[in-house]
Amino acid sequence: MLAHFSLSVLSISLSALFTREWMRNPLNTWWGTLSVLILTLALASMGKWIAPVVMWFLPPLYRSLDIMGMGDDLSSISASVYANYGWILLYSVMLICVYFILLYRKQK
């Protein structure tokens, strides 16, 4: 349940950056969010060839998918799992803050 919640917050924060206020073409709002998510998954699968610094700037979608792929037979959940979820939520909050900063500057 935590995985779905964190992914929904991440999707909301990404879609906030691709609202009609920022995109001239309404079709780009949907395609922008979708292309960022697909690009993130593609680059995460090629993580060995990409500099680790680049992975910090991409949405942490791959972290949630790694955790969800662990299986149901776990007897305990390690602290690193909660740290990954924390990073997903922190990343989402930072994106939402960027959205509000851009919105504030646009209104001035």
C-alpha positions in Angstrom: 0.0 0.0 0.0 2.9 2.3 0.7 4.2 1.7 -2.8 1.0 2.7 -4.4 0.7 5.8 -2.2 4.2 7.0 -2.9 3.8 6.4 -6.7 0.6 8.3 -6.7 2.2 11.3 -4.9 5.1 11.1 -7.4 2.7 11.1 -10.3 0.8 14.0 -9.0 3.9 16.0 -8.5 5.1 15.2 -12.0 1.8 16.0 -13.6 1.8 19.4 -11.7 4.8 20.4 -13.8 3.0 19.5 -17.0 -0.2 21.4 -16.4 -2.0 23.5 -19.0 -0.5 26.6 -17.3 3.0 25.6 -18.5 2.3 23.7 -21.7 1.0 25.5 -24.7 -0.5 22.4 -26.3 -3.0 20.6 -24.0 -1.9 17.3 -25.6 1.6 17.8 -24.3 0.4 17.8 -20.7 -0.4 14.1 -20.8 2.5 13.1 -23.1 5.0 15.1 -21.0 4.2 13.1 -17.8 4.1 9.8 -19.6 7.4 10.4 -21.5 9.2 11.4 -18.3 8.0 8.2 -16.6 9.0 6.0 -19.6 12.4 7.7 -19.9 13.0 7.2 -16.2 12.3 3.5 -16.5 14.5 3.1 -19.6 17.4 5.0 -18.0 17.0 3.0 -14.7 17.3 -0.2 -16.6 20.6 1.1 -18.1 21.8 2.3 -14.7 25.2 0.6 -15.1 26.1 2.8 -18.0 24.7 6.1 -16.6 26.5 8.2 -14.1 25.0 7.9 -10.6 24.6 11.7 -10.5 22.1 11.5 -13.3 20.0 9.0 -11.4 19.6 11.5 -8.5 17.8 13.9 -10.8 15.4 11.4 -12.4 12.1 10.6 -10.6 12.7 7.7 -8.2 10.2 5.5 -9.9 12.7 2.7 -10.2 13.3 2.5 -6.4 9.6 1.8 -5.8 9.6 -0.9 -8.5 12.7 -2.6 -7.0 10.9 -2.7 -3.7 7.7 -4.0 -5.1 9.6 -6.8 -6.8 11.1 -8.2 -3.6 8.3 -10.7 -3.2 5.6 -11.5 -0.6 7.6 -13.9 1.5 9.6 -11.3 3.4 9.6 -11.8 7.2 10.7 -8.3 7.9 11.2 -5.0 6.1 14.6 -3.4 6.3 15.2 0.3 7.0 16.5 0.8 3.5 13.1 0.1 2.1 11.6 2.9 4.3 14.5 5.2 3.3 13.7 4.6 -0.4 10.0 5.4 0.2 11.1 8.5 2.1 13.2 9.6 -0.9 10.3 9.1 -3.2 8.1 11.3 -1.0 10.8 13.9 -0.5 11.4 14.1 -4.3 7.7 14.6 -4.8 7.5 17.3 -2.2 10.5 19.0 -3.9 8.8 18.9 -7.3 5.6 20.3 -5.8 7.7 23.1 -4.2 9.2 23.8 -7.6 5.7 24.0 -9.1 4.6 26.6 -6.5 7.8 28.6 -6.9 7.2 28.7 -10.7 3.5 29.6 -10.1 4.4 32.4 -7.7 6.9 33.8 -10.2 4.4 33.6 -13.1 1.8 35.6 -11.0 4.3 38.4 -10.3 
